[in-house]
Amino acid sequence: MIRIGVDIGGTNIGMGIVSSTEILHKSSESFSKDGGVSGCCDRIFAQAQALLQKCGYTLDDVDCVGAAVPGSVNRDRGIVINAYNLGFHDAPLREELQKRFADKIVDVLNDADAAANAELSGGVLKGMKTAVCITLGTGLGFGLIIDGKLFCGGMGHGTEGGHMIMKHNGYKCTCGDRGCAETLCSATALMIKTRRAVKGRTDSILWQNRRSLNAKVVFECAGRGDELALRIIDEYTDALSDYVASLMNLFDPEAVCVGGGISAAGELLFEPLVRKTDEKCFFKDHGQVLRAHFLNDAGIIGAVSEMKGE
């Protein structure tokens, strides 16, 4: 039997046919807000049917369906409390998916929680009792492992570490507050900083690439020794290391695992991040800062890694 993992993002819906922690086949379709949660679930079901047919499976071969969402989730109820990028608020996602997948076991969880699940089940956090997983993308995702299990909040609302306030009266966040960690440490925050800094800097390689700027380009320019790109990354890793050191001080975890698109930058990100975190931690013998193993596949794998079929 197989499982279907779904990673719902603000731009695309990633989907995979999963066995254990391996994706056998996957697909991606554009995300649309048309029709709200019901329309989204219609498209997920159609995408699943197409993927199964393409790979020679049917719904009878499927045990479980898990969906990862970039927002706060009450996992017990299967409700997406707030997913601002998707336009989901108090959305009964599990109920809507269950209508379409009938007798299959269906689960819904936060995407960073899914990433933490993936890393715990077969990635860099395997065997650990206490760990944090953060994902750096459009937002800043946060998953917490306590006693070897995913911790989903004391009142079932989840754990929104990306909305810890780091800077009083700082930049406005998508959640409506100001100065959230997400406004300083996400890939979006890096790009806002870059676009502000590059204006008029005709001496920078970043300026030459200003029409195609993204996080990957910033790190590539830094790797080529561009002074402005190096300064931007230095400032970015200053903020990110503040955040990671604070997590170390708060939870005393065995590791903080860093995933999401920016983690693909490798040593250009991790060398200064590890060094600066080490300087800022209250505990001298603190946990490790690790690069995530599953990267862009973490949501798909983690959405079903805890589920047990019938």
C-alpha positions, 0 to 999 in steps of 0.5 A, spaced: 500 500 500 502 507 498 500 514 501 499 520 498 503 526 501 500 533 499 504 540 500 499 546 499 503 552 497 501 559 496 504 558 488 503 550 487 501 544 490 506 539 490 504 531 491 507 525 491 506 517 492 510 515 498 512 509 501 516 509 507 520 516 507 521 515 499 517 519 494 516 514 488 512 519 483 510 526 484 507 532 481 506 539 481 500 543 479 499 551 480 495 553 486 489 557 485 484 561 491 478 560 486 473 556 490 476 557 497 477 550 500 472 546 497 475 548 490 482 547 492 480 540 495 477 538 488 483 540 484 487 536 489 483 530 488 483 531 480 491 531 481 491 525 485 487 521 480 491 523 474 498 522 478 495 515 480 493 513 473 500 515 470 503 511 475 499 505 474 495 505 481 488 506 483 485 509 489 484 502 492 492 502 493 492 508 497 492 507 505 492 514 507 492 522 505 496 527 508 496 535 507 501 540 509 499 547 509 503 553 510 499 556 516 496 554 523 492 548 524 488 545 529 490 538 527 485 534 532 480 537 528 483 538 521 481 545 521 486 550 518 485 556 523 489 561 519 493 560 512 494 567 510 498 566 503 492 561 501 486 565 504 484 559 508 481 561 515 477 556 519 477 552 513 475 545 514 480 542 510 480 535 513 473 534 512 473 537 505 478 532 503 475 526 507 469 527 502 473 526 496 477 520 498 472 517 502 474 511 506 482 513 506 485 516 513 486 523 512 490 528 516 492 535 515 498 539 519 502 545 518 508 544 513 513 546 518 511 540 522 511 536 516 518 538 515 520 536 522 516 529 521 520 528 515 527 529 518 525 525 525 522 519 521 528 519 516 532 525 516 537 529 520 533 529 526 532 521 526 533 518 534 533 525 537 528 527 543 528 534 543 529 538 536 527 544 532 526 544 525 525 551 521 524 552 514 526 558 510 521 560 504 516 565 503 515 565 510 518 562 516 516 555 518 517 552 525 516 545 528 518 543 535 520 536 537 519 534 544 520 527 547 521 524 540 514 527 538 511 532 534 509 538 539 502 541 536 501 546 542 498 546 549 491 548 546 492 545 539 493 551 535 500 549 533 507 552 534 508 559 530 515 560 532 515 564 526 511 569 529 515 570 535 516 578 535 524 579 534 524 587 533 519 592 537 515 596 532 519 593 526 516 591 519 509 589 518 508 581 518 503 578 514 499 576 520 498 583 522 503 584 527 510 588 527 517 585 527 516 578 527 521 573 526 518 572 519 520 579 517 527 578 518 529 571 517 525 568 511 527 568 504 522 574 503 525 578 508 532 577 504 529 579 498 526 585 501 533 587 504 536 586 497 531 590 493 532 596 497 540 595 498 541 594 490 538 601 488 543 605 484 549 600 486 551 599 478 558 597 481 554 590 484 553 584 480 546 584 483 544 590 479 546 586 473 541 581 475 536 586 478 530 583 473 531 576 476 533 577 483 531 571 488 535 568 494 539 563 489 542 569 485 544 573 492 548 567 494 551 566 487 553 573 487 556 572 494 560 566 492 563 570 486 565 575 491 560 581 490 561 586 496 554 588 496 551 581 496 556 579 502 554 585 506 547 583 505 548 575 507 552 578 513 546 582 515 541 576 514 545 571 518 546 576 523 538 576 524 537 569 523 543 567 528 539 571 533 533 567 532 537 560 532 541 562 538 534 564 542 531 557 540 537 554 543 536 558 549 529 557 550 529 549 548 536 547 549 535 542 543 539 537 541 539 540 534 536 546 530 535 543 523 534 549 517 530 547 511 527 551 506 529 553 499 535 558 502 538 552 505 540 550 498 546 555 499 550 550 503 556 553 506 555 560 504 549 560 509 551 555 514 558 557 515 556 564 518 550 561 521 553 556 525 559 561 527 554 567 529 550 562 533 555 559 537 557 566 539 550 568 541 548 562 545 547 562 552 549 554 553 557 553 551 555 546 550 549 547 545 545 543 540 547 542 533 545 547 527 544 542 521 542 542 514 535 539 513 536 532 509 529 532 505 529 540 503 523 541 498 520 534 499 519 535 506 512 537 506 510 531 502 514 526 506 512 529 513 505 529 511 504 522 511 510 519 515 506 519 522 500 515 519 498 508 519 494 505 514 489 499 515 
